[in-house]
Amino acid sequence: MKRRISILGATGSVGKSTLDLILRSPERFDVIALTAQTNVPALAEAARATQAKLAVVADPARLDELRNALSGTDCKAAAGADGLAEAATGEAELVMAAIVGCAGLLPTMAAVEAGKTVALANKEALVTAGHLMIDAAAKSGATLLPVDSEHNAIFQCLATSRSQDVARLVLTASGGPFRTATRAELRSATPAQAVAHPKWSMGSKISVDSATLMNKGLELIEAHYLFALPSEQINIVIHPQSIVHSLVEFVDGSMLAQLGSADMRIPIAYALAWPERMETPAAKLDLIEVGRLDFEAPDLDRFPALRLARRALEAGDGAAVVLNAANEIAVELFLAGQIGFTEIPAMVERALDATSTTLPRSIAEVTALDAAVRRDVRSFALERCA
């Protein structure tokens, strides 16, 4: 039988890669719902191509535009929070959670609470509300399938292993476009340089996070929740070739690694077909051509985001919410040319120092803290520029 699927964030990088795989294997999937933030033309095009039953635009002001774009089809148009909730909790058995940033928290949580199999590409949802999401999955019977290449690699390596046999996890990072940059070069880095990732094709926000290594910091926190291991058992190494996507070390000293080309369609396909596998158009890995695999320790002085993320994880309260919210606004300001590259982690650290938190007891408390931190960071940026 076809697997019924909804894609939250269908017009983003992960969403488009997911659609590419589905359209290559239409006999395997029945698309129930697609969502987008504002890109109505791309959303409508995808809905027509997949014969989706529901298309949702997050911006309610664009609902009429979406209805017009879907004219002549049987696809229902919806908008806003209610529409996103319907896409997350409706007929689909598998929900691809690919909305970037904390904006994806509510619909992703709705899918988890509805007991869906959730292919989790939105790391910020787990970073900000990990304890709540894991608890909700346990209560509803939901299954969380990691889509980030690093966590997907670990998930594959752990497929037949017991948790008590794991000594540590090793997340790999490419190092981004500034891996060898000097401090002076980092201070003068432009948005165009920051989004020019040497290995991966990603959206601008994730690309900047990769450049600061905040992306790896968020993945550190995500790994803690996904695999129930403390901070000290999760390490990060720089691996510029982006061939080894992560490793697992076991108590007997052996290590397992997952290797593959730098193509997000590989981990996406693993989540789509799980517990089976499916073919992808990704380039096959030629180890002779690769020739060598290099690893090095991250430089926490030049890239303090990793230190800040570990600090937030080990705080054990709402610090991860603060970290993520401050980072999202700082990246937004950097992309708009309002702050420099090295000011991104500086603004995050200021927010962590300035905000006293307790562990959020509900999604409402998470969103309230998130909103307060965003206001504070924006206000600080405005005052600084005044």
Secondary structure as UniProt FT lines:
FT   STRAND          3..8
FT   TURN            9..11
FT   HELIX           13..24
FT   TURN            26..28
FT   STRAND          29..36
FT   HELIX           40..50
FT   STRAND          54..57
FT   HELIX           60..62
FT   HELIX           63..69
FT   TURN            70..72
FT   STRAND          76..79
FT   HELIX           80..89
FT   STRAND          94..97
FT   HELIX           102..104
FT   HELIX           105..113
FT   TURN            114..115
FT   STRAND          117..120
FT   HELIX           123..140
FT   STRAND          143..146
FT   HELIX           149..157
FT   TURN            158..160
FT   HELIX           163..165
FT   STRAND          166..173
FT   TURN            177..180
FT   HELIX           183..187
FT   HELIX           191..194
FT   HELIX           204..212
FT   HELIX           214..227
FT   HELIX           231..233
FT   STRAND          234..238
FT   TURN            240..241
FT   STRAND          244..250
FT   TURN            251..252
FT   STRAND          255..259
FT   HELIX           265..273
FT   TURN            274..275
FT   HELIX           287..290
FT   TURN            300..302
FT   HELIX           305..315
FT   HELIX           319..335
FT   TURN            336..337
FT   TURN            341..342
FT   HELIX           343..354
FT   HELIX           363..385
//
